[in-house]
Amino acid sequence: MDNADYIAGALRLANARTDDLETLRAELHGEPWWSSRLTEQDLKTLRAVAASLRQSIEAAVSGEHEALTAEVNRLLATYPPRPRLSRGEPEQHRDWHVHIADVETPPAAGIAAAAAWGLAQGIVRHGTERWGKCDAPACGTYFLDTSTNRARQFCSARCANRVHVAAFRQRRRS
């Protein structure tokens, strides 16, 4: 896994619905090693971590650098990354890679460490100007704008299309 994957993981958890265990498992489907082992206690922990990630990203979006620094450092201190060098089984043809937590780490601690690390690396790599919150009404999904012109307003093409179609229909009614 590279830093971009950890950044995506941080955003996935920040935007995840944590209503119940099955919903969270579905939200984290891209991480089967962790999601398949989640427990009710992990759910409680990850609700708090997701809220903290949202608070951190909101601070980045708002330019509140002191709050951002304090919250990300709190996450890193609470869920410190413990990198481990690993290599997949030969039959999997996997390259060398780094896991952010030991394989024996409980799922919530591993996910939280990866998310905290991903958020920190995203801020180091992209600064705070590229973090955003979807402009679509009732969406509120956070994203990282990696476009060349830094003009992204929506979390996805789906939200952008919805807003643009609604605006088009409103203009036609007028």
C-alpha positions as CSV (number, residue, x, y, z in Angstrom):
1,M,0.0,0.0,0.0
2,D,1.4,3.5,-0.8
3,N,0.6,6.8,0.7
4,A,-2.1,7.5,-1.8
5,D,-4.0,4.4,-0.6
6,Y,-3.8,5.6,2.9
7,I,-5.1,9.0,1.9
8,A,-8.0,7.3,0.2
9,G,-8.6,5.2,3.3
10,A,-8.7,8.3,5.5
11,L,-11.3,9.8,3.2
12,R,-13.3,6.6,3.0
13,L,-13.5,6.4,6.8
14,A,-14.2,10.1,7.2
15,N,-17.1,9.8,4.7
16,A,-18.3,6.4,6.0
17,R,-21.7,5.8,7.5
18,T,-21.2,4.3,10.9
19,D,-24.8,3.5,11.7
20,D,-24.2,-0.1,12.5
21,L,-21.6,-2.8,12.0
22,E,-22.9,-4.2,8.7
23,T,-23.1,-0.7,7.2
24,L,-19.5,0.1,8.3
25,R,-18.3,-3.3,6.9
26,A,-19.9,-2.4,3.6
27,E,-18.3,1.1,3.6
28,L,-14.9,-0.5,4.2
29,H,-15.4,-3.3,1.6
30,G,-12.1,-2.3,-0.1
31,E,-10.2,-3.4,3.1
32,P,-11.5,-7.0,3.6
33,W,-8.7,-7.9,6.1
34,W,-10.1,-5.3,8.5
35,S,-13.8,-5.1,7.6
36,S,-14.4,-8.8,7.9
37,R,-13.1,-8.8,11.5
38,L,-14.9,-5.7,12.8
39,T,-16.7,-6.0,16.1
40,E,-19.2,-3.8,17.9
41,Q,-16.4,-2.4,20.0
42,D,-14.5,-1.5,16.7
43,L,-17.6,0.2,15.5
44,K,-17.7,2.5,18.6
45,T,-14.0,3.3,18.2
46,L,-14.3,4.0,14.5
47,R,-17.3,6.3,15.0
48,A,-15.1,8.5,17.1
49,V,-12.2,8.3,14.7
50,A,-14.4,9.1,11.7
51,A,-15.8,12.2,13.6
52,S,-12.2,13.2,14.3
53,L,-11.2,12.8,10.7
54,R,-14.2,14.9,9.6
55,Q,-13.2,17.6,12.1
56,S,-9.6,17.5,10.8
57,I,-10.6,17.8,7.2
58,E,-13.1,20.5,8.0
59,A,-10.3,22.4,9.7
60,A,-8.2,22.0,6.5
61,V,-11.1,23.2,4.3
62,S,-11.6,26.2,6.6
63,G,-7.9,27.1,6.9
64,E,-7.9,26.5,10.6
65,H,-4.3,25.2,10.7
66,E,-3.8,25.1,14.4
67,A,-7.0,23.1,15.0
68,L,-5.9,20.8,12.1
69,T,-2.5,20.3,13.5
70,A,-3.8,19.6,17.0
71,E,-6.4,17.1,15.8
72,V,-4.2,15.2,13.4
73,N,-1.4,15.0,16.1
74,R,-4.0,13.7,18.6
75,L,-5.1,11.0,16.2
76,L,-1.4,10.0,15.5
77,A,-0.7,9.9,19.2
78,T,-3.8,7.8,20.0
79,Y,-3.4,5.5,17.0
80,P,0.4,5.6,16.2
81,P,1.4,3.9,12.9
82,R,3.7,1.0,13.5
83,P,5.0,0.3,10.0
84,R,6.0,-3.3,9.1
85,L,7.7,-4.4,6.0
86,S,5.9,-7.2,4.2
87,R,5.9,-9.2,1.0
88,G,3.0,-11.2,-0.4
89,E,3.1,-14.9,-0.9
90,P,5.1,-15.8,-4.0
91,E,1.9,-17.2,-5.7
92,Q,0.3,-13.8,-5.3
93,H,3.1,-12.1,-7.2
94,R,3.0,-9.2,-4.8
95,D,5.8,-6.7,-4.4
96,W,7.2,-5.5,-1.2
97,H,5.0,-3.2,0.7
98,V,4.6,-1.6,4.1
99,H,1.7,-2.2,6.4
100,I,0.9,0.7,8.8
101,A,0.0,-1.7,11.6
102,D,1.0,-5.1,12.7
103,V,-1.3,-7.9,11.5
104,E,-2.2,-8.8,15.1
105,T,-3.5,-5.2,15.7
106,P,-7.3,-5.1,16.3
107,P,-9.1,-3.9,13.3
108,A,-10.2,-0.5,14.7
109,A,-6.7,0.4,15.8
110,G,-5.2,-0.7,12.4
111,I,-7.9,1.3,10.5
112,A,-7.5,4.3,12.7
113,A,-3.7,4.3,12.4
114,A,-3.9,4.0,8.6
115,A,-6.4,6.8,8.4
116,A,-4.4,9.1,10.7
117,W,-1.3,8.4,8.7
118,G,-3.1,8.9,5.4
119,L,-4.6,12.2,6.5
120,A,-1.2,13.4,7.7
121,Q,0.5,12.3,4.5
122,G,-2.2,13.9,2.4
123,I,-1.7,17.2,4.2
124,V,2.1,17.0,3.8
125,R,1.9,16.0,0.1
126,H,-1.0,18.3,-1.0
127,G,-1.2,21.1,1.6
128,T,-4.6,22.2,2.9
129,E,-5.9,24.1,-0.1
130,R,-6.8,20.9,-2.0
131,W,-9.1,19.4,0.6
132,G,-12.8,20.1,-0.1
133,K,-16.4,19.4,0.8
134,C,-18.9,18.6,-1.9
135,D,-21.0,21.6,-2.9
136,A,-24.0,19.5,-3.8
137,P,-26.9,20.2,-1.4
138,A,-27.3,17.4,1.3
139,C,-24.1,15.7,0.3
140,G,-21.2,17.0,2.4
141,T,-18.7,14.3,1.3
142,Y,-15.1,15.3,1.8
143,F,-12.6,14.9,-1.0
144,L,-9.0,15.7,-2.0
145,D,-8.7,17.7,-5.2
146,T,-5.8,16.4,-7.2
147,S,-6.9,18.1,-10.5
148,T,-4.4,20.2,-12.3
149,N,-6.5,23.4,-12.1
150,R,-7.6,22.9,-8.5
151,A,-11.2,23.8,-9.3
152,R,-13.0,20.7,-8.1
153,Q,-16.3,21.5,-6.3
154,F,-18.0,18.1,-6.1
155,C,-17.1,14.8,-4.6
156,S,-18.1,12.9,-7.8
157,A,-19.4,13.3,-11.3
158,R,-22.7,12.1,-10.0
159,C,-23.1,15.0,-7.6
160,A,-21.9,17.5,-10.2
161,N,-24.4,16.2,-12.8
162,R,-27.2,16.3,-10.3
163,V,-26.5,20.0,-9.4
164,H,-26.0,21.0,-13.1
165,V,-29.2,19.2,-14.2
166,A,-31.2,20.9,-11.4
167,A,-29.8,24.3,-12.4
168,F,-30.6,23.6,-16.0
169,R,-34.2,22.7,-15.2
170,Q,-34.6,25.7,-13.0
171,R,-33.4,28.0,-15.8
172,R,-35.9,26.4,-18.2
173,R,-38.7,26.9,-15.7
174,S,-37.8,30.6,-15.4
